[in-house]
Amino acid sequence: MKGSFSRVWLPVIALSLFCPATWAAAPHRAPYRPPVVRDEKPKPDFAADKAQAHPIPFLLGTNPSTYKPLPRQDVLITHATVLDGAGHRFDDADVLSRDGRIVVIGQHLDGGSSRVIDAKGRWVTPGLIDPHSHDGTYSMPLTSIDSDSSDVSELSSPIAADTWIEHAINTQDASFLYALQGGVTTLQILPGSTPQIGGRAVTLHPIPATNVAAMKFPDAPTGLKMSCGENAKGYYGGKGMRPNSRQGEMANFRDIFSQAQAYRDQWNHYHADPHGPPPSRDLKLDTLAAVLNGDLRVNIHCYRADDMAEMQALATEFDFKITAFHHTVEGYKNPELFTKTGTCAIVWPDWWGFKMEANDGIRENAAILDAAGACVTVHSDSPVIGQRLNIEAAKAAAAGRHMGLPEAPEHIIKWITSNPAKVLGLEDRVGTLAPGYNADIVIWSGDPFSIYTKADTVMIDGAIAYDRHDPAYQPLSDFQLGRKAGVMQ
């Protein structure tokens, strides 16, 4: 669908009406009474001070981001084929960014002193977003040693709701920069799927850094990883622990969410009447009370259609929202689960059959869900796939086309831009090329859904983070530098 460059701006007129007050004269003078002397200094409200000293813990923010954009300048990209992430295609179009934000998409734009990049014959899209990555926790080159030393999961309990994956991320993992070279500008790093509740996620930019705070997307909402199916019952059941069945998994979920309801009520009651000691702090219940309050975005690892229905029933019982099901191998069997709830379906195009619950996948999964009106997005779950999200989307689209569900490039791009932005709660900041959005931009050498196309230039917040043709914009991790030095020797 072609987009229109013309925009109409409607002025907004605000009117304020002031009604002056009138005072009537008293018919007679009131008798004199001596003034009452009062202590104007208010008495300290010890209860309020106490409540302030003990804020409701599940409302507290996560560790703050220290991310700072890379050095940037205003950029005018000209003569490109633009897919804006909102379903529009603009041919021979210009994109102007200023101060790290998109200013306008149009033709024959005047960028003033902006750096001009001629993109004739090339394509421009929003930066790609991976809603399910383990970069920094399953580190390259993924040898057996890397797997054995991975901190992706806390395995001591099936309920690891008190853990945060950001404490386990190796920022020197080369996977981040490989993803950047593939056009990825934002990633959600999730804990593993062995525990039923794996802990809190974190959203990052794939830029060089020595600590995770410097990579954190500023003010991004926080996600929570949950899992259903074979992993928990297989691992913990094999150790003689609960759960050893899907029944035990659901019992665990209902038990811990019941505790979270009571915990939330205790804290709310304390703040309404802050007398006596505050409730005891419980870090697991902090997280789950935040889920019940709608302050954490719930991401659930699930394959089978019946498992997804069970998890939706759990969410209905405890009144929380499931943001997305991840992997969703049997999503095509029940599209209404997604269209009725607004839950997103995060899929692979052709990865299944590696265990019993993942046996019944089909390549047309994404296309069927998309045609039904579901929010569909493609994910990696692997540092290798994370370098080629555009090709993953292309494979899923090709399968749909072969079964009679063709979609244009301007629609397919949503699966790896604006739709995953919804999963992360960042749909008003990234995933779309529109005025005011962050200037996360990829210039591709050609059609991004061609196997022959590469990301030429990748911009994050208006700064060039990677350029395929300029060594000055080709960052290397310490791991890559070490390998390069070893090869040279």
N, C-alpha and C positions, 0 to 999 in steps of 0.2 A: 504494500500500500504506500503510495506516495504521500509525502507530508507537505503541508503548506508552510511557507516561510512567513506569510503575512500574519501579523498579530494586531489585535485591536485592544487598546488600553482604555478602560473606562475610568474616568475620574471619580473619586469618592468625595462627596461633599458632606461635611459634618456640621450640624447645627446645634448650638447650645442655647438653651432658654433659661434665663435667670428670673426668678420670681422674688422680688424684695419682700422681706418680712415687714409687717406693720405692727406697731405697738399702741395699745389704747391707754390713755392716762387713767390712773387710779382715781376714783371719786373722792377719796379722803386719805389722809396720811395714816399709815399704820402706827400703832403704839410702839414706843422704843423698848427694845429688849437688849440687854447686854450681850455682846458676842460670846459665843462658846469657843473657848480656846482648845484646839485639838493638836495633837502631834501630827504634823503633815508628813513625817517620814513613814512610809508604809511598813507595816510589820513584815518581816521576812516570811515567805511562804516556803517553809522547809520541805513540805511534801512535793511542791512543784520543783524545787531545786533538786530534790532527790530523784524525781522522775527524769529531769534533764540530765542528771549525772549517769543515769542508767537508761539510755535510749533503747527502744525496742530493737533487739539485735538483728532480727531478720529484715529490718529496713535499712541497715547500714550498707554503704557502698563498698565495692571491691577496692583492691589496691589501685591507686590512681595511675593513669598513663603519664609517662614522661616523653611520649612521642613528639618529635619536632619534624616538620616537613624538611625534605632535602632542599638544598639551594634551588630556587626556581626563578623563572622569568615568565612574563606574559607570552603566550604562544598563539599564533594564528596558523591553523592547518587549512590548506586550500585544496580545492578540486578533488575531494575524496568522495567515495561512496560511503555514506554514513548510515549505520543502523543504530538508532538512538536508544534501544532497550525498552522502549515503550510501544513497540509495534510499528514504527514508521521507518521508511527508507527514503533517504535524500540523495539524489545523484548530483555529481559535480558540485558538491557543497563545501562550505567553509565552516570551521569550528573555532570560535575565539574563546580562550580562557584568560582570566586575569585574576591575580592574587589568589590563585589556587582554586578558583570556581569557574564553572561554565558561564559565559556571558550570553552567547547567542549562537544558533546554527542558522546559516543563511547563505547567500551567494554574493560574491564580489564585496566582501566585508573589508572595511578599513580597520586594520589592527594597530594603526599608529606606529609606535616604536616596538611593537611585539616582534619576537622572533618568528619568522615565516618558515613553515615546513610545507613544501610542495608534495602533496600526496596524490597526484594525478596517477590513475591506474591502480591505486591502492584503496583499502577499505579501513574505516574507522568505527570502533565500537566502544562502549564503556569497558572499563577494566573488568576482567572476569572475577567471579566470586566463588570460592569453593566452600560450601557449607559444612563439609565433613572431611577434615584433614587430620592426620596424625604427624605432620611434619614437626620435627623437633623432639618427638617422643619415640618414633621408629626412625632412627637416623640412617641416612645413606652411609655406606653402600648396601645396607640391609644384609650383612653377613649374619651367620648364626650368633656371633658375639654381640652384634648390635641388637638382635632380638632378645638374647638372654639378659642384656643389661638395660632393656627398655623399662622406663617408668610409666608406661601408658596406663597401667591399672594398679590400684591398691587392692590386693587380693585377700587381705586378712579378714574381710567381712563381705557378705553379699550386699550390704547397705553401706556404701562408702560416700554418703552424701556430704560428709564433712571435708572432703578433699577438693582441691582446686588444681586443675591440670597445669595452670601457669607456673606452679612451683616445680614442675618436672621438665620444662622445655629447655632443650639445648639450642640456644640461639645460633650456634655455629654450624648447625646441620645444613649441609649443602642443599637439601631439598627446598628450602625457602627460596634460594636464588634460582634454582631450576624452575620452580613454579613461576617466579617473576619473569623469566625468559619465555615462558609459555603464555604470558599475558595476564596472569593472576595478580590482582592488586589487593585483595582482601581474602583472608582465610579464617574459618572458625576451627580452632583446634579443640578436639573432643577427647575426653578420657576413653579408655577401652570399654569393651562390651561384656567382659566377664562378670563383674558385679551387676546386680539388678539396678542399683543406682550408683553410677560410676563417679559422680562428682560434677563440679562446675566446669564449664567450657570457658574459652577466652577467644576474642577476635583480634587478629593481628594484621599488620601490613608486612609483606615479605621484604624487609629492608635490612641492610647490615646493622647489627647491634650486638652489644655484649651482655645485655640483660633484657628480659622479656618486657619490662615496663616501657622500654624505649620503642618497642614494636606495637604496643597495644593501641588499638583504634580508640581515639579519645571518646569517652562517654558512650561507648557501645553498650547496649543491653547485654546481660549475661545469660548464657544458656546453661541448661542442666542435661546431662546424659543419663538416660535410663535404657534398660534392655529387657527384652522378653525372649522366651524361647529356650533354645538348647544350651546356650553358653553357661548360664548360672547353674542350672540343674546338673549339667554334666561335670562342671569343675567342683562345685561344693558338695554335690551328692557323691562324687567319687572320693571325697575325703571324709565321708560319713557325716556331713553337715547338712543342714537344711538350707536351701531347697534341694530335693532330689526328684521333683516333678513339677509340672506346670501348676498343679494345685498348690504346692508349697510356695511357688513364686507369687501367686496371687494372694495367698495368705500373708506372706511377708509384706507385700505392698499395702494391703489393707491395714495391717497392724501398724506399720510405721506412719502411714498417713493419718490414722486415728490418733496416734500420739501427737502428731504435728498439729492437728486441730485443737487438742487440749492445751498444748504448749502455746499456741497463738492466743487462745482465749485467756490463759493465765497472764500473759504479758499485756494484752489489751485491758484486762481488768485492773492490773497494777497501775497502768498509766492513767486510767480513768479515776483511780482512787489510790494514789501512791503512798500508802501508809504501810508500815511494816517492811520487811526485807523484800528485795526484788526476787522474782523467780530464779531458780538456778539456770545457768547458761548451758545449752546443749547444742553443739555445733552442727550435728546432723539435723536436728529439728529446726535450727535456724534456716537451713537451706529449704527444707520442705514447707515450713511456714511461709517462706517467701514464694514458693510455688503456689500455695493456696491463696496468697494475696495477689497473684498475677504479676509478681516482680521478677520472676525467672522464666525463661522461655524453654519449654520442655521438648527435648529431642529424644525420640525413642527408636532404638535399634530393633527392627522387627522385619520378619520375612513373610510369614504366612498370613493369609487373609483373616483366619479365625483368631490368631493372636492379636492382630491389630484391632479387631472388634472387641476383644476382651479388654485391651488397654483403654479403648475409648469408653467402655462401660465403667472402668475404674475412674477415669477422669470425670465422667458424669456423676458418679457417686460422691466424689470428693470435691466436685465443682472447681476443677481447674482445666485450663486450656492446653491441648497438645499442639505445639507449634508445627512439628513435622515428624513423620515417620521416615526413618532412614533405611535404605536398601530396598524395602518395599517390593520384594521380588514378586509377590502375588497381588500387588495393588490393582492390576487389571481386572481381578475377579470381583472387586467391590468398589467401583469409582465413587458411588454415592457416599461412602464413608468420608471421602475427602471433600466432595462438593457441598455436603450438608454442614460440615463442621468448619470449613475453611482451613483445615489442616493441609499442609503441603506434603507432596510425595517426592521424596528424594531417591533417585534411582541410578542404577548402572544400566547401560544399554545391553550388555552381553556377558555379565559375570554372575554365574549361578552354577549349581550342581556340585558344589564343593562340600556340602553336608546335606543331611536329610531335609531339613526345613527350607533349604534353598534350592530344592530340586525342580520346582515347577515354574521356572522363569521363562519368559518369552521376550524376543527382541522388540516386539511391538508395545511393550508395557507403557513406555512414556507416551507414545502417540495416542494410545487408547485413553489413558488418564487425561491427557491434554484435550482430546476431542470432547470428553465429557465435561470439561470446564474446570478441572482441578488445577491447582497451582503445582506445576511440575518443575523440578530442577535436577540437574545432573551433579554428581559428586565424585570425589576420587576415592577416599578411604585408603589411598596408596600414594606414595610420593612419585611413582612412575606415572600413574594415570593423572596425577595432579599437574603434570607438565603438559597435558594434552586434553584439557577439558573441552576445547572447541571441537576436537575430533570425536570425543565421546558423544557430544551433542549431535554431531553430523551422523554418526552411526545410528543413533536412536531415531533421528529424523528420516534416514534412508529406510529403515524398517517400516516406519509409518507410511512412507510414500509407496512402498511395495504392496502394502495391504489396502491402499486406496485412501490414505489419510495424509495427503501432501500438505506441507506447510512451507511458507516462504522464509527466506533467511531472516527477515525483520521480525518474524515471530519466534523462530528457533533460538535466536540470540537471547531471548528472555529467559530461557532455561538455565543460562549460565551468567546472567547479569541481574535483571530486576527481580526475578523470582527468588533467587537465593538472598537478595537484599531483604526481601520480606521475611525470610526465615530468620535473619539476624536482627530484625527490627530496625533496619537502616534504609528502608525504602525511600525515605525522604532526603537521603544524603548521597547515596551511591547507587550504582546499577542502572542509571539512566543519564543520558546526555541531554540536559535541559538547564535553562537559566537557574543559577543558584546552587546547583548540585556540585559536589566535589569534582574537580577536574581529574578524575581517574580515567585515563584514555589509553586505548591501544591502537596503534597504526599497524595494520597488517600488510604484508607484501601482496596479498590478493584476497580472494574470497576466503573468509576465515573458516569455512566449512570444507575447504579443499585440503587434502593430505599434503599438498605441495606448498601450502602457505605457512609462513613463519611470522612471528611477531617482530616487526622491525623496531618499533619504539614503544616503550611502556612508561606512562606518566602516572604518578600518584600525587594527589593534591597539587596538580599543576607542575610538578617537578619531574624531570626526566630521570627515572630510576634505572632504566635499561635502554640501550640502543645497540642493535645488532651490528651496526656499521661503525661504531665509535668506541674504541677501547676505553676511553675515559668514562664511559657509562656501562661498563661490564664488571660489576663488583664480583669479588671472589671471597668465599669463606676461608677461614684458616685451614679447614680440611682440604679444600681445593688447592690452596697455595702449597700445602705440604705434598700433595700428589704431584703437582706440577714440578716442584723442585726435585722430587724423586725421579720423575721421568727424565728431566734434564740431566741428572747425574748418570 
